[in-house]
């Protein structure tokens, strides 16, 4: 079927209608956005001027990370970015792209703003966030952390299409698009210290200054590990000095005589002792059943590179039956006096004692020979001193 002039006219009219519809749809696709791009690297510091509440933001610059995106079917005439309360005419950026080619702007960057250009509402919100911390911990006496926000604004203008026939640029300047966003800024509410806290305030970071270990040993024989024996007792006392109050961790190693080495992980709290002095103290009780050498060492596990006390040693002395030899002939133990197997005494389980003659230690008296053992060929020799 031949194409008639009427059909051609109808097709041409349809094409014109489609073109107009497409142009209108394209013209409607204008997108202008600005957004905060993560947290600011600046920490706003809020201080107290009266000692009872937070009242003032200290002046500083503010890093403002943002993302900017502009697309339009019309050429972009100009775009500007500024802090929300910047005076008129003051911008981070003020750009007029090539009107013939630029129809998209897309970038991420960080601008440098200022507390001077925060709005009154922004400042009030930051100070109010700090004062919500007055009921936490020590309130105004210690520092707290929270968040605030600082506003930024994007202003963009476009060239409108011309009704005249001809190449762009033509037409007039369209309406200005304005969009705002907030950048999240960390805030430190600085504590108002008293005189006793001033020394600690000079130490901004918590750290272990030193760690010490000493033995506190009884002067006499205070424990009876079995019938007829009396032994000294000791406490391994660990003291950890820190720059301020806080938690500490350390490992305590102990070795009693020829027994295997033991260790335990200890967590303690360092508290205020006197101006500039903070300490955590831990004590471990150590008892023996015969004359024995005891060793101990503590290693700091709080700092990445911890300190150590080095090995400390003490000798605990025992006398009497089973405590290193008989000082004199012991009386026989009656069955009713023997402790039951596994009987709990305090937090320790005492084994059933076995009463048997042992060789005397160095410097101790030899036991008297029994009459019926005069023909025996027992020999006693002095035990050489031994240090574990």
C-alpha positions as CSV (number, residue, x, y, z in Angstrom):
1,X,0.0,0.0,0.0
2,X,1.5,3.3,-1.1
3,X,2.2,6.0,1.6
4,X,-0.1,8.9,1.0
5,X,0.7,12.5,1.8
6,X,-2.0,12.4,4.5
7,X,-0.2,9.5,6.2
8,X,3.1,11.3,6.1
9,X,1.5,14.4,7.7
10,X,0.0,12.2,10.4
11,X,3.4,10.5,11.1
12,X,5.2,13.8,11.2
13,X,2.6,15.2,13.7
14,X,3.1,12.1,15.9
15,X,6.9,12.5,15.9
16,X,6.5,16.2,17.0
17,X,4.2,15.1,19.8
18,X,6.7,12.4,21.0
19,X,9.6,14.9,20.8
20,X,7.7,17.4,22.9
21,X,6.7,14.8,25.5
22,X,10.3,13.5,25.7
23,X,11.7,17.0,26.1
24,X,9.2,17.7,28.9
25,X,10.1,14.5,30.7
26,X,13.8,15.2,30.4
27,X,13.3,18.7,31.6
28,X,11.7,17.4,34.8
29,X,14.8,15.3,35.6
30,X,16.7,17.9,37.7
31,X,18.3,16.5,40.9
32,X,20.2,18.7,43.4
33,X,21.5,17.0,46.6
34,X,24.1,17.6,49.3
35,X,24.8,15.2,52.2
36,X,27.2,14.8,55.1
37,X,29.8,12.2,54.1
38,X,30.5,10.5,57.5
39,X,31.7,12.0,60.8
40,X,33.7,15.1,61.0
41,X,37.3,14.6,62.1
42,X,37.0,17.6,64.4
43,X,36.0,17.2,68.1
44,X,34.1,20.2,69.4
45,X,35.1,21.0,73.0
46,X,32.5,22.3,75.3
47,X,33.6,23.8,78.7
48,X,32.0,24.9,81.9
49,X,32.5,28.5,83.0
50,X,30.5,28.2,86.3
51,X,31.5,24.7,87.5
52,X,27.9,23.5,87.6
53,X,27.0,23.1,83.9
54,X,28.5,23.3,80.4
55,X,28.1,26.7,79.0
56,X,30.5,27.4,76.1
57,X,31.8,25.9,72.9
58,X,35.5,26.6,72.4
59,X,36.3,28.3,69.1
60,X,37.9,26.1,66.4
61,X,37.8,25.2,62.8
62,X,35.5,22.3,61.8
63,X,36.1,19.7,59.1
64,X,32.9,19.2,57.1
65,X,33.0,16.2,54.8
66,X,30.2,16.4,52.2
67,X,28.9,14.8,49.0
68,X,27.5,17.0,46.2
69,X,25.4,15.7,43.3
70,X,23.7,17.8,40.6
71,X,22.1,16.6,37.4
72,X,19.8,18.4,35.0
73,X,18.6,18.3,31.4
74,X,19.5,22.0,31.3
75,X,23.0,23.4,31.5
76,X,24.2,24.3,35.0
77,X,24.8,28.0,35.3
78,X,26.3,28.1,38.8
79,X,26.6,26.1,42.1
80,X,27.7,27.3,45.5
81,X,28.4,25.5,48.8
82,X,28.6,27.2,52.2
83,X,28.2,26.6,55.9
84,X,24.6,27.2,56.8
85,X,25.2,30.4,58.7
86,X,27.9,31.8,56.4
87,X,27.4,35.6,55.7
88,X,26.0,36.3,52.2
89,X,28.7,36.2,49.6
90,X,30.9,33.8,51.6
91,X,31.1,30.3,50.1
92,X,33.4,27.3,50.3
93,X,33.0,27.0,46.5
94,X,31.3,29.2,43.8
95,X,31.6,27.7,40.4
96,X,30.1,28.6,36.9
97,X,30.6,25.6,34.6
98,X,30.6,25.6,30.8
99,X,27.0,26.3,29.9
100,X,27.2,24.4,26.7
101,X,28.5,21.1,28.0
102,X,28.2,20.7,31.8
103,X,25.0,19.2,32.9
104,X,26.3,17.1,35.9
105,X,28.3,17.8,39.0
106,X,29.3,14.9,41.3
107,X,32.0,15.0,43.9
108,X,33.0,14.3,47.5
109,X,35.3,16.6,49.5
110,X,35.9,18.1,53.0
111,X,35.5,21.8,53.6
112,X,36.9,23.7,56.6
113,X,34.2,25.4,58.5
114,X,34.3,27.3,61.8
115,X,32.4,27.4,65.1
116,X,32.0,31.1,64.4
117,X,29.5,30.3,61.7
118,X,27.4,27.7,63.6
119,X,23.8,28.8,64.0
120,X,22.5,29.7,67.4
121,X,20.3,26.6,67.3
122,X,23.3,24.4,66.5
123,X,25.2,25.8,69.4
124,X,22.3,25.4,71.8
125,X,21.8,21.8,70.8
126,X,25.4,20.9,71.4
127,X,25.5,22.5,74.8
128,X,22.2,20.9,75.7
129,X,23.6,17.4,74.7
130,X,26.5,18.0,77.1
131,X,24.2,19.0,80.0
132,X,22.2,15.8,79.6
133,X,25.4,14.1,80.9
134,X,25.2,15.9,84.3
135,X,23.4,12.9,85.8
136,X,26.0,10.4,84.5
137,X,29.1,9.3,86.5
138,X,30.6,12.2,88.3
139,X,28.6,14.7,86.2
140,X,30.5,18.0,85.7
141,X,33.5,16.5,87.5
142,X,34.4,14.3,84.6
143,X,34.6,14.5,80.8
144,X,31.8,13.0,78.6
145,X,31.4,12.4,74.9
146,X,28.4,13.0,72.7
147,X,27.5,14.3,69.2
148,X,26.3,17.5,67.5
149,X,25.6,18.6,63.9
150,X,26.7,21.5,61.7
151,X,24.6,22.5,58.7
152,X,25.8,23.0,55.1
153,X,23.9,24.4,52.1
154,X,24.1,23.8,48.3
155,X,22.7,26.5,46.0
156,X,22.4,25.7,42.2
157,X,20.9,27.6,39.2
158,X,20.2,26.4,35.7
159,X,19.6,27.9,32.2
160,X,15.9,27.5,31.2
161,X,15.1,26.4,27.6
162,X,14.4,29.1,25.0
163,X,11.3,29.3,22.9
164,X,13.4,30.6,20.1
165,X,14.9,28.4,17.5
166,X,18.7,28.3,17.7
167,X,21.7,26.7,19.5
168,X,22.2,27.0,23.3
169,X,22.9,29.0,25.3
170,X,19.7,30.8,24.9
171,X,16.7,31.4,27.1
172,X,16.8,32.8,30.6
173,X,18.1,32.0,34.2
174,X,15.8,29.6,35.9
175,X,14.8,29.6,39.6
176,X,17.5,28.8,42.2
177,X,17.5,25.4,44.0
178,X,18.6,25.3,47.6
179,X,19.2,22.2,49.6
180,X,20.7,21.7,53.1
181,X,22.3,18.8,55.0
182,X,23.9,18.1,58.4
183,X,27.4,16.9,59.2
184,X,27.7,14.9,62.4
185,X,30.5,16.3,64.6
186,X,31.9,14.5,67.8
187,X,31.7,16.6,71.0
188,X,33.7,16.4,74.2
189,X,32.1,17.8,77.3
190,X,35.2,18.7,79.3
191,X,34.9,18.0,83.0
192,X,35.4,20.8,85.5
193,X,37.9,19.3,87.9
194,X,38.4,20.2,91.5
195,X,41.8,20.7,93.1
196,X,42.2,17.0,93.8
197,X,41.5,16.2,90.1
198,X,43.9,18.7,88.6
199,X,46.9,16.4,88.8
200,X,45.0,13.6,87.1
201,X,43.7,16.0,84.4
202,X,47.3,16.5,83.3
203,X,47.4,12.8,82.3
204,X,45.1,12.7,79.2
205,X,45.8,9.0,78.5
206,X,45.5,6.1,81.0
207,X,48.7,4.1,81.4
208,X,50.5,1.8,83.8
209,X,53.4,3.7,85.3
210,X,55.0,0.9,87.3
211,X,54.3,-2.6,88.8
212,X,55.9,-4.0,92.0
213,X,55.7,-7.3,93.9
214,X,56.8,-8.0,97.4
215,X,56.4,-10.8,99.9
216,X,54.8,-10.1,103.3
217,X,55.8,-13.1,105.4
218,X,54.8,-14.0,109.0
219,X,57.6,-13.6,111.6
220,X,56.6,-16.8,113.5
221,X,55.1,-20.1,112.6
222,X,51.4,-19.5,112.1
223,X,50.0,-22.4,110.1
224,X,49.8,-26.1,111.1
225,X,49.6,-28.0,107.8
226,X,49.6,-31.3,109.7
227,X,49.7,-32.6,113.3
228,X,52.9,-31.6,115.0
229,X,54.2,-29.2,112.2
230,X,54.2,-25.4,112.2
231,X,55.0,-23.3,109.2
232,X,55.4,-19.7,108.2
233,X,52.9,-18.2,105.7
234,X,53.4,-15.4,103.1
235,X,51.3,-13.1,100.9
236,X,52.5,-12.1,97.4
237,X,51.4,-8.4,97.2
238,X,51.2,-6.8,93.7
239,X,50.9,-3.0,93.4
240,X,50.2,-1.4,90.1
241,X,50.7,2.4,89.7
242,X,48.7,4.2,87.0
243,X,48.4,7.7,85.5
244,X,44.7,8.0,86.6
245,X,41.8,5.9,87.8
246,X,41.0,2.9,85.6
247,X,41.1,-0.9,85.1
248,X,44.4,-2.8,85.0
249,X,45.3,-6.4,84.0
250,X,48.3,-8.4,84.9
251,X,49.5,-12.0,85.1
252,X,50.7,-13.4,88.4
253,X,53.2,-16.3,88.3
254,X,54.0,-18.4,91.4
255,X,56.3,-21.4,92.0
256,X,56.3,-23.3,95.3
257,X,59.3,-25.6,95.8
258,X,59.6,-28.2,93.1
259,X,55.9,-28.0,92.2
260,X,55.0,-26.9,88.7
261,X,54.8,-23.2,88.0
262,X,51.3,-21.7,88.3
263,X,49.8,-18.5,86.8
264,X,46.6,-16.6,87.1
265,X,45.1,-13.6,85.2
266,X,44.1,-10.7,87.5
267,X,41.9,-7.7,86.7
268,X,41.8,-4.9,89.3
269,X,40.8,-1.3,89.6
270,X,43.3,1.5,90.1
271,X,41.9,4.2,92.5
272,X,42.9,7.6,93.8
273,X,45.4,7.3,96.7
274,X,46.7,10.9,96.9
275,X,47.2,13.8,94.5
276,X,48.9,12.4,91.4
277,X,48.9,8.8,92.8
278,X,46.6,6.0,91.6
279,X,47.1,2.4,92.6
280,X,45.6,-1.1,92.2
281,X,46.6,-3.7,94.8
282,X,46.2,-7.5,94.8
283,X,47.3,-10.0,97.4
284,X,47.6,-13.8,97.0
285,X,48.1,-16.0,100.1
286,X,50.7,-18.8,99.9
287,X,51.2,-21.5,102.5
288,X,53.4,-24.6,102.6
289,X,53.6,-27.9,104.5
290,X,57.4,-28.1,104.8
291,X,60.3,-25.8,104.6
292,X,60.2,-24.5,101.0
293,X,61.4,-21.8,98.7
294,X,58.6,-19.7,97.1
295,X,59.0,-17.6,94.0
296,X,56.6,-15.1,92.3
297,X,56.5,-12.6,89.4
298,X,53.9,-10.2,88.0
299,X,53.6,-9.1,84.3
300,X,51.5,-6.1,83.3
301,X,49.0,-6.9,80.5
302,X,47.4,-3.4,80.4
303,X,49.8,-1.6,78.1
304,X,50.8,-3.0,74.6
305,X,54.3,-3.4,75.9
306,X,53.9,-4.4,79.6
307,X,56.3,-4.2,82.5
308,X,57.5,-7.0,84.7
309,X,58.5,-7.2,88.4
310,X,61.1,-9.9,87.7
311,X,61.2,-13.0,89.9
312,X,61.1,-12.5,93.7
313,X,61.9,-15.2,96.2
314,X,61.3,-16.0,99.9
315,X,62.0,-19.1,102.0
316,X,59.2,-20.3,104.3
317,X,60.4,-22.2,107.4
318,X,58.6,-25.2,109.0
319,X,59.4,-27.0,112.3
320,X,58.0,-30.2,113.8
321,X,56.7,-33.4,112.2
322,X,56.7,-33.3,108.5
323,X,57.9,-29.7,108.5
324,X,61.6,-30.4,107.8
325,X,62.3,-33.0,110.5
326,X,61.5,-33.7,114.2
327,X,62.7,-31.2,116.7
328,X,61.9,-33.7,119.4
329,X,60.2,-37.1,119.5
330,X,56.5,-36.4,118.8
331,X,53.7,-38.0,120.7
332,X,51.8,-40.7,118.9
333,X,48.7,-39.4,117.0
334,X,45.5,-40.9,118.2
335,X,43.0,-42.0,115.5
336,X,40.5,-39.5,116.8
337,X,42.9,-36.7,116.2
338,X,43.5,-37.6,112.5
339,X,41.6,-35.3,110.1
340,X,39.1,-37.0,107.8
341,X,40.3,-37.6,104.2
342,X,39.5,-34.5,102.1
343,X,38.1,-32.5,105.0
344,X,37.6,-28.9,104.0
345,X,39.3,-26.3,106.1
346,X,38.6,-22.8,104.9
347,X,39.1,-23.0,101.1
348,X,41.7,-25.7,101.0
349,X,41.4,-29.5,101.2
350,X,43.9,-31.0,103.6
351,X,45.1,-34.5,102.8
352,X,45.4,-37.2,105.5
353,X,48.8,-36.7,107.1
354,X,51.2,-39.5,107.0
355,X,53.4,-39.6,110.1
356,X,56.8,-41.0,109.1
357,X,60.3,-40.2,110.1
358,X,62.1,-38.0,107.6
359,X,65.7,-36.9,107.3
360,X,66.4,-33.7,109.3
361,X,67.1,-30.5,107.4
362,X,70.4,-28.7,107.7
363,X,70.9,-27.5,111.3
364,X,68.1,-29.5,112.8
365,X,68.4,-32.0,115.6
366,X,68.4,-35.7,114.8
367,X,65.6,-37.8,116.3
368,X,66.4,-40.1,119.2
369,X,66.9,-43.7,118.2
370,X,64.2,-46.1,119.5
371,X,65.4,-48.9,121.8
372,X,64.2,-51.6,119.5
373,X,66.1,-50.0,116.6
374,X,69.5,-50.1,118.1
375,X,70.6,-52.8,115.8
376,X,69.3,-51.2,112.7
377,X,71.8,-49.8,110.2
378,X,70.1,-46.5,109.6
379,X,72.4,-43.7,108.7
380,X,71.6,-39.9,108.8
381,X,73.4,-37.4,106.9
382,X,73.0,-33.6,106.7
383,X,70.8,-32.4,103.9
384,X,72.5,-29.9,101.6
385,X,70.7,-26.5,101.4
386,X,68.7,-26.2,98.2
387,X,67.4,-23.0,96.5
388,X,64.5,-23.4,94.1
